[in-house]
Amino acid sequence: MGATNRRRGGDQRKRVVEATPNVRQNNIKNNDVVSIPQDEPWTPGSYAAFKILMSARLCAALWTGISDCDETYNYWEPTHYLLFNKGFQTWEYSPSYAIRSYAYLTLHAFPMKIYAFINVNKIFLFYFLRCILAIACSVTELYFYNGVCKLFGAKIGRLMLWFMLFSTGMFISCSSYLPSSFSMYLTMVAMGAWYQKSYHFAILSVAASAFIGWPFSAVLGIPIACDVLMKKKISYFIYWCFVALLLFLLPVVVIDSYYYDKLVIAPLNILLYNIFTEHGPDIYGTEPFTFYFLNGFLNFNIAFLLALICLPIAVVAKFICKQSKNSDIPLWLSMGPMFIWIIIFFTRPHKEERFLFPIYPFFALGAAISITYMEDIFCSLFSSKKFSSSDSYHFLSVICAAIFTVLSVSRTLQLYQGYHAPMDIYLELNQIASKPEIHTMSTDKQVNVCMGKEWYRFPSSFFLPHNNWHLRFIKSEFKGQLPKPYYQGPDSTSTIPSHMNDMNMEEPTRYINVSKCHYLIDLDVPTETKLEPRYSKKTQEWKILVSSKFLYPQQSHRIFRAFYIPFISSDYCTYHNYNLLKAIRPTRPSSNREHL
């Protein structure tokens, strides 16, 4: 008995503590013996993860260009109109069709309006909103990361964080002013909430993504709905869906109806147009079946491939390792949003890079899951010790992370180096506008900045120096419909604009004669046509003010134009001058009332 009591006393004096670092430190001070679990992998804490994510996203906000003309003309331009009563209008914003939401624009224009009281520099406003989007993305990524760590474990969370941090896809999408990026943010919130069993928050996030951002993103919530309903929470699900309608759809309808001056349900209109019209969106932007596979590899390289095979890898691991992970939510259900999206969008003729934004985080998660299960399989097959999560066979993680990082950084550098010229040129345009020795026109005279074949690389009116500077289109080989300036009047958003159609048919009223242009922005390529001459070679009519190198894909090697390889890529890629030209001939006087 005495020995037993002494042992018990010894056990009490030597308490074993397994706790957080702060608790362990306090216990050490109290002379307790601390036992730290050896099988718990290190992973960044929330504060550290947020700092590194925000650093990367703010860099993206400042360095990325605008790769999609839809971002410029459907979002930046109408936002510019809401702020400055000037901007381009596309047919989607015509009250005849009303498939775009002013509620989404108002949400983003509001902080810009506040910041405009401090600084009215429009370029600053542009980057101010981008930085807000970058921070918002960082916050949602952090929430998603915490949810993944809770459901899948620290190792998968750590790997996923790495893939998201360095991926080119996240670099492109994180600060894009697009509903697909907005849906990506809220999808991460919804999944993070779901993984942490906060079902009501997950339902609300999916609803906000669909009603305010992109209605198609609602399909990403199907697995969440299935999980909630399988838990027999039917009344719970219906209640929160009703709350979501009141919180999000009702304000959207009110705001859009105000701007269009009629009852408008923009999310419904875009669904009706894309699904139930004869042509839908397939009149432009159609791509082969391989488009998304190539795009996925360019933006996520090996992580994209690993994500696609995460389910079969998990099945093999379960069979070989004789253990089941993620028992709370089955893996097929937790990764269901990615595969539902792939089935729907990969089979549609109309394909665009931005359509994949909402499932970009799943590529990172799926890759982390595949690598972790592959390491489990290796350990089970080749380790002489009993398999456990504390094994040191993490070589596959290191190899894959290294390959992924090198390819991602290479791709991101190539995008910046090869395609950043338009942003550089417009920044230079603002500098030139303030130099009277170059820009000799009076400050109250209308200035026409013209674009032909480069119309789709216009970064927005936020880059035009002053309100008397206007972007004008000159005729090129492009035969589709270009946007037109908003009608100037008190009811501009509710006035049906003339010469607009939903068939992408060319509208000749968009063009002005090149003789009315004061400045011209053009990519000088060796091939020319009657409508697309080499303006920079017409030295009697145009003077080159600024040039920036622009990668020309048609004359560059497929591999080296996709990835930057120091000292090698330049030998296999062709660059042409992206020029800012100034007219050196007398220009025809023009009036602000001139019809375009």
Secondary structure, 3 states (H helix, E strand, C coil): CHHHHHHHHHHHHCCEECCCHHHHHHHHHCCCEECCCCCCCCCCCHHHHHHHHHHHHHHHHHHCCCCCHHHHHHHHHHHHHHHHCCCEECHHHCCCCCCCCHHHHHHHHHHHHHHHCCCCCHHHHHHHHHHHHHHHHHHHHHHHHHHHHHHHCHHHHHHHHHHHHHCHHHHHHCCCCCHHHHHHHHHHHHHHHHHCCCHHHHHHHHHHHHHHHCHHHHHHHHHHHHHHHHCCCHHHHHHHHHHHHHHHHHHHHHHHHHHHCCCCCHHHHHHHHHHHCCCCCCCCCECCCCHHHHHHHHHHHHHHHHHHCHHHHHHHHHHHHCCCCCCCCCHHHHCHHHHHHHHHHCCCCECCHHHHHHHHHHHHHHHHHHHHHHHHHHHHHHCCCCCCCCCCCCHHHHHHHHHHHHHHHHHHHHHHHHHCHHHHHHHHHHHHHCCCCCCCCCCCCCEEEEECCCHHHCCCHHHCCCCCEEEEECCCCCCCCCCEECCCCCCCCCCCCCCCCCCCCCCHHHECCHHHCCEEEEEECCCCCCCCCCHHHCCCCEEEEEEEEEECHHHCCHHHHHCCCCCCHHHHCCEEEEEEEEECCCCCCCCCCCCC
